Amino acid sequence: MKRSELLHPTFSFMGRPCNEAVARDLAYELIKEGSEEEREIGDFMLDWLSSAEHLELFTSGSTGKPKKIRVAKANMVQSALATGRFFELQVGQKILLCLPVDYIAGKMMLVRAMVLGLDAWYVPPVSDPLSDLQATFDFVAMVPKQLKSSLNDLHKVRTVIVGGAPVNADLAAALPLKEVRIYETFGMTETLTHIALRQLNTSKSDPEPFKALPGVSLGQDNRGCLLIKAPFVHSGELQTNDVVELLDESTFYWLGRFDHVINSGGVKLFPEQIEAKIKEVLGQSFFVAGLPDPDLGEQLVLVVETGQTVQALQALLDKVPGFKRYEKPKKIVTVSQFHRTSAGKIRRKMILQELFPET
């Protein structure tokens, strides 16, 4: 592909205009003198500007061992262009990179800047990336934890996209309705971040469904899991393990992960929906899972990262409003510290295997 497609002539980094020669010099500076995160930025910029037509990326590893995948730079360019069109990003606009560049979300923020001719500003991937900034930004990508910690600073941004984990109802309800547009994203490494979005801060009482980007068509398999056709970023049909309520070929509600679904007494339970209810009374990190049960098939278990007693946790659990039949955990297990991926996602399977090796 053409060099001009990889690097727009108006791309800049921290206000510093970068043609290809300057971008390479900048990358070497970051590698030689920068922090670990800045070295990651430098390494990726050199990889992007190399003659190779493909890059090797790693999946997040949240549902298993991270996988190495090979993606075409041309597809990453198309993904950046699709995002630019959807959000009407203009040449020279300022975006904020506050995610690690060792995963796809951070990489694609840099790609968007280089492809669309944007001015990329970097801050370390801390929980409150906007707090010490005086400047305003046109576009930023965050994870839910960062969004929650930035509620008082969102006036500094025109558009926020948030991904990496579902946004719970409490956080969505706390978002401002004016001044900033905030979208939850749906996607994965294989789709080069998002292929669908839904606006979180609307005046509507019911949640918005996810809406696919133009050029993306959706379907379902016999499990109710989402099938994605997005030819501009992935050849063929992409099978997911995400159970959805499909409204039409471009719109859906996300229900949960099929590989997390619990069958208790013949009732399918989606941990993500139950966890959203428990989160209203429990501040610690936790998750729910299903363990073999001779009567129910699977029993619902709550696993909490805490030093609290099971009795204290049970008292909190008794206060959860809106539990449906079978949704209240039958057992509570405490762990002093969860295993997590480098991106901070809880390694559910690994934790359960250590706690219950016989299963």
Residue pairs with C-beta under 8 A, 6 or more apart in sequence:
1 53
1 73
1 74
1 77
3 20
5 74
5 77
5 115
6 48
6 49
6 73
6 77
6 114
6 115
7 18
7 19
7 20
7 23
7 48
7 49
7 114
7 115
8 91
8 114
8 115
8 116
8 117
9 19
9 117
10 17
10 91
10 92
10 117
11 17
11 18
11 23
11 113
11 114
11 117
11 118
11 119
11 120
12 18
12 118
12 119
12 120
13 23
13 26
13 113
13 119
13 120
13 121
13 122
14 119
14 120
14 121
14 122
15 119
15 121
16 22
16 26
18 26
20 49
23 45
23 49
23 114
24 45
24 46
24 49
26 42
26 45
27 41
27 42
27 43
27 45
27 46
27 49
28 42
28 46
29 42
30 38
30 39
30 41
30 42
30 45
31 39
31 42
31 43
31 46
34 41
34 42
35 124
37 100
37 101
37 124
37 125
38 122
40 100
40 101
40 102
40 106
41 97
41 101
41 110
41 122
44 101
44 107
44 110
45 110
45 114
47 55
48 55
48 73
48 110
48 111
48 114
52 73
53 72
53 73
53 74
54 70
54 71
54 72
54 73
55 70
55 71
55 73
55 76
56 68
56 69
56 70
56 71
57 68
57 69
57 70
57 71
57 104
57 107
57 189
58 66
58 67
58 68
58 69
58 102
58 103
58 189
59 66
59 67
59 69
59 188
59 189
59 190
60 66
60 103
60 164
60 188
60 189
60 341
60 343
60 345
61 67
61 341
61 345
61 347
62 341
62 343
62 345
62 346
62 347
63 241
63 257
63 259
63 348
63 349
64 349
66 341
69 189
69 190
71 192
75 192
75 232
75 233
75 234
76 107
76 108
76 111
76 192
76 233
77 111
77 115
78 232
78 233
79 108
79 111
79 191
79 192
79 193
79 232
79 233
80 108
80 111
80 112
80 115
80 116
81 115
81 116
82 213
82 214
82 215
82 232
82 233
83 89
83 108
83 112
83 193
83 194
83 213
84 112
84 115
84 116
85 214
86 197
86 213
86 214
87 139
87 159
89 95
89 112
89 116
89 118
89 138
89 139
90 138
91 116
91 117
91 118
92 117
92 118
92 119
93 118
93 119
93 138
93 139
94 118
94 119
94 121
94 135
94 136
94 137
94 138
95 109
95 112
95 113
95 118
95 119
95 120
95 121
95 137
95 138
95 139
95 140
96 120
96 121
96 122
96 123
96 129
96 130
96 133
96 137
96 139
96 140
96 157
97 106
97 109
97 110
97 113
97 120
97 121
97 122
97 123
98 122
98 123
98 124
98 125
98 126
98 129
98 140
98 141
98 142
98 146
99 105
99 106
99 109
99 125
99 141
99 142
99 143
100 106
100 125
100 342
100 343
101 107
101 110
102 342
103 189
103 342
103 343
104 189
104 192
104 193
105 141
105 163
105 164
105 193
106 125
108 141
108 192
108 193
109 120
109 141
110 120
112 118
112 139
113 119
113 120
114 120
118 138
118 139
121 135
121 137
123 129
123 132
123 133
126 146
127 145
127 146
127 149
128 146
128 149
128 150
128 153
129 140
129 142
129 146
129 150
130 140
130 150
130 153
130 154
130 156
130 157
131 149
131 150
131 153
133 153
133 156
135 156
136 156
136 157
136 158
137 156
137 157
137 158
138 157
138 158
138 159
139 157
139 158
139 159
139 160
139 161
140 157
140 159
140 160
140 161
141 160
141 161
141 162
141 163
142 150
142 160
142 161
142 162
143 162
143 163
143 164
143 165
143 344
144 162
144 164
144 165
144 166
144 167
144 168
144 171
145 344
146 162
147 160
147 162
147 167
147 171
147 175
147 182
148 171
148 174
151 174
151 175
151 176
154 160
154 175
154 176
154 179
154 180
154 182
155 176
155 179
155 180
157 180
158 180
158 181
159 180
159 181
159 182
159 183
160 180
160 181
160 182
160 183
161 182
161 183
161 184
161 185
161 194
161 197
162 182
162 183
162 184
162 185
162 200
163 184
163 185
163 186
163 187
163 193
163 194
164 343
164 345
165 345
166 184
166 254
166 272
166 276
167 184
167 200
168 276
168 279
169 207
169 276
170 279
170 280
172 200
172 201
172 207
175 182
175 200
175 201
176 201
177 201
177 202
177 203
180 201
181 199
181 201
182 199
182 200
182 201
183 197
183 198
183 199
183 200
184 197
184 198
184 200
184 210
185 193
185 194
185 196
185 197
186 194
186 195
186 196
186 197
186 198
186 210
186 242
186 254
187 193
187 194
187 195
187 196
188 240
190 234
190 238
191 228
191 230
191 233
191 234
191 238
192 233
192 234
194 213
195 212
195 213
195 216
195 228
195 230
195 233
196 210
196 211
196 212
196 213
196 216
196 218
196 252
197 210
197 211
197 213
198 207
198 208
198 209
198 210
198 211
199 208
200 208
202 208
207 253
209 247
209 251
209 252
209 253
210 251
210 252
210 253
210 254
211 250
211 251
212 218
212 249
212 250
212 251
213 230
215 230
215 231
215 232
216 228
216 229
216 230
216 250
217 229
217 249
217 250
218 226
218 227
218 228
218 229
218 246
218 249
218 250
218 251
218 252
219 226
219 227
219 229
219 237
219 246
219 249
220 226
220 227
220 244
220 246
221 227
221 239
223 243
223 258
224 243
224 244
224 255
224 258
225 239
225 240
225 241
225 242
225 243
225 244
225 258
226 240
226 242
226 243
226 244
226 246
226 252
227 237
227 238
227 239
227 240
228 234
228 237
228 238
228 240
229 236
229 237
229 238
230 238
241 257
241 258
241 259
242 254
242 255
242 256
242 257
242 258
243 254
243 255
243 256
243 257
243 258
243 261
243 270
244 252
244 253
244 254
244 255
245 252
245 253
245 255
246 252
247 253
255 270
255 272
255 273
256 270
256 271
256 272
256 273
257 271
257 272
260 270
260 271
260 272
260 289
260 348
261 268
261 269
261 270
261 271
262 268
262 269
262 271
262 288
262 289
262 290
262 298
262 300
263 269
263 290
263 297
263 298
264 290
264 293
264 296
264 297
264 298
264 299
264 300
264 326
265 295
265 296
265 297
265 326
266 297
267 325
267 326
269 290
269 300
269 326
269 327
271 287
271 288
271 289
274 288
274 300
274 327
275 286
275 287
275 288
277 320
277 321
277 322
277 323
277 327
278 286
278 288
278 302
278 317
278 320
280 320
280 321
281 316
281 317
281 319
281 320
282 304
282 313
282 316
282 317
284 304
284 305
284 306
284 308
285 304
285 305
285 338
285 346
286 302
286 303
286 304
286 305
286 306
287 302
287 303
287 346
287 348
288 300
288 301
288 302
288 303
288 329
289 300
289 301
289 303
289 348
289 352
290 298
290 299
290 300
290 301
291 298
291 299
291 301
291 331
291 352
291 356
291 359
292 298
292 299
292 359
293 299
293 330
299 330
299 331
300 326
300 327
300 328
300 329
300 330
300 331
301 329
301 330
301 331
301 332
301 333
302 313
302 317
302 329
302 331
302 332
302 333
303 333
303 334
303 335
303 351
303 352
303 355
304 313
304 332
304 333
304 334
304 335
305 334
305 335
305 336
305 337
305 338
306 313
306 334
306 335
307 334
307 336
308 334
309 334
310 332
310 334
313 332
313 334
314 332
317 328
317 329
317 332
320 328
333 355
335 351
335 355
338 346
338 347
338 351
339 346
339 347
339 350
339 351
340 346
340 347
341 347
352 359
